[in-house]
């Protein structure tokens, strides 16, 4: 019985260490991606995320306040972060 508890404890410790390692890796690499996004303009993000899937309308098609609604709708479809969405909406609202 004690050997089974010992094996289970070793597995649990190994799992915890693996989770911590994966979390640290994701955190470090996630910062690089965030910086890459921070360096891109709204126009670049619009071209990469909107134009790649369909013929996105011209920025003058909608009023500035309408682009906020469009941005919120398309954010989930294009898997955009809030920051990407905000930059795209700002670009389209100019």
Secondary structure, 3 states (H helix, E strand, C coil): CHHHHHHHHHHHHHHHHHHHHHHHHHHHHHHHHHHHHHHCCHHHHHHHHCCCCCCCCCCCCCCHHHHHHHHHHHHHHHCCCHHHHHHHHHHHCC
